[in-house]
Amino acid sequence: MLVSEDSRRTRPIVLYGILAKSALNQLEHPTRDLDQSAFFQNLVRLLDLYQNNALHKPAPKAILDRRPADPRGIRRDREEADAVESALAIAHEAVFPGVPKEDVVKRLRAIFAKIAQQEISQVPVEDVKRAKSFLMELSKALKK
């Protein structure tokens, strides 16, 4: 059976949905046996993409990859980026209504960075609740 390179690539909307759900699960049911900091480090990266409107930027190709770009893949990538950006905006407005994107990213970035460094005890309980709410809303919006 011939499998195209494109069919093996996991869709960003699925990846970010798993990321949000896994981070939320880790906040609700912390485990000491596994280092889950990667979830929160990747959420910080996702927030940076959101803040800088960089979700639509194409992933860099390998230097030796000489295959022509597939227009269907480019269109699908744009649709996926739109869906992820829309989900982030929905979560943003649901949890931080009226707060500018930069301020939301700054707050969540600080919270997720502390959690990634195993310093959740230094994060105010209210901030942890808001982070959980954001992850729950993001996860729901990515399922649509």
C-alpha positions in Angstrom: 0.0 0.0 0.0 1.3 3.4 -0.9 1.1 6.0 1.8 1.6 9.6 1.0 3.8 11.8 3.2 0.8 14.1 3.8 -1.5 11.4 5.1 1.0 10.5 7.9 1.2 14.1 9.2 -0.9 14.7 12.2 -3.3 17.7 11.9 -2.4 20.7 14.1 -5.9 21.0 15.3 -5.7 17.4 16.7 -2.2 18.0 18.1 -3.2 21.2 19.9 -6.4 19.6 21.2 -4.4 16.7 22.7 -1.9 19.2 24.1 -4.7 21.3 25.8 -6.5 18.2 27.1 -3.2 16.7 28.5 -2.2 19.9 30.2 -5.6 20.3 31.7 -5.5 16.7 32.9 -2.1 17.3 34.5 -3.4 20.4 36.3 -6.5 18.5 37.6 -4.6 15.3 38.5 -0.9 16.0 39.0 1.4 13.1 38.8 4.9 13.0 40.3 6.0 9.9 38.3 6.0 11.6 34.9 7.6 14.9 33.9 4.8 16.7 32.2 6.6 20.0 31.7 6.7 19.6 27.9 2.9 20.2 27.8 3.3 23.6 29.3 6.4 24.5 27.4 4.6 23.7 24.2 1.6 25.8 25.3 3.9 28.7 25.8 5.1 28.2 22.2 1.5 28.0 21.0 0.7 31.3 22.9 3.7 32.9 21.2 2.4 31.9 17.8 -1.0 33.3 18.7 0.3 36.6 20.0 2.5 37.1 16.9 -0.1 35.9 14.4 2.3 33.3 13.3 0.0 30.3 13.1 -0.3 30.8 9.3 3.4 30.8 8.6 4.4 27.6 6.8 6.6 25.1 8.5 10.1 25.2 7.1 11.0 22.5 4.5 14.1 20.4 4.9 17.0 21.7 2.8 17.1 18.7 0.6 13.4 18.4 0.1 12.9 19.1 -3.5 9.3 18.0 -3.9 6.9 20.7 -5.2 4.5 22.1 -2.8 1.0 20.5 -3.0 -1.6 23.3 -3.3 -4.2 21.1 -1.5 -1.9 20.8 1.4 -1.3 24.5 1.6 -5.0 25.2 1.5 -5.7 22.5 4.2 -2.8 24.0 6.3 -4.4 27.4 6.1 -7.8 26.0 7.2 -6.2 24.2 10.1 -4.3 27.4 11.2 -7.6 29.4 10.9 -9.3 26.8 13.1 -6.6 26.8 15.7 -6.4 30.6 15.8 -10.2 30.7 16.1 -10.2 28.3 19.0 -7.5 30.3 20.8 -9.6 33.5 20.3 -12.7 31.7 21.6 -10.9 30.6 24.7 -9.4 34.0 25.1 -12.8 35.8 25.0 -14.5 33.2 27.2 -11.9 33.4 30.0 -10.5 36.9 29.6 -13.3 39.0 28.0 -12.1 42.4 26.8 -8.5 41.8 27.8 -6.0 42.5 25.0 -4.3 39.5 23.4 -0.9 40.6 24.6 -2.0 40.8 28.2 -3.7 37.4 28.1 -0.6 35.8 26.5 1.7 37.4 29.1 -0.4 36.1 32.0 -0.8 32.6 30.7 2.8 32.5 29.6 3.9 33.3 33.1 1.5 30.7 34.6 2.5 27.9 32.2 6.2 28.7 32.6 6.0 28.4 36.4 4.1 25.1 36.0 6.7 23.8 33.5 9.4 24.6 36.1 7.6 22.6 38.7 6.7 25.8 40.7 2.9 25.6 40.6 2.9 26.3 44.4 4.1 29.8 43.5 1.1 30.5 41.2 -2.0 32.0 42.9 -4.9 29.6 43.1 -7.1 32.0 41.0 -4.5 32.1 38.2 -4.5 28.3 38.2 -8.3 28.2 37.9 -8.2 30.7 35.0 -5.5 28.6 33.3 -7.7 25.5 33.7 -10.7 27.4 32.3 -8.6 28.6 29.3 -7.4 25.0 28.6 -11.0 23.7 28.9 -12.4 26.3 26.6 -9.5 25.7 24.1 -10.0 22.0 24.2 -13.8 22.4 23.5 -13.2 24.9 20.7 -10.7 22.6 19.0 -13.2 19.7 19.0 -15.7 21.7 16.9 
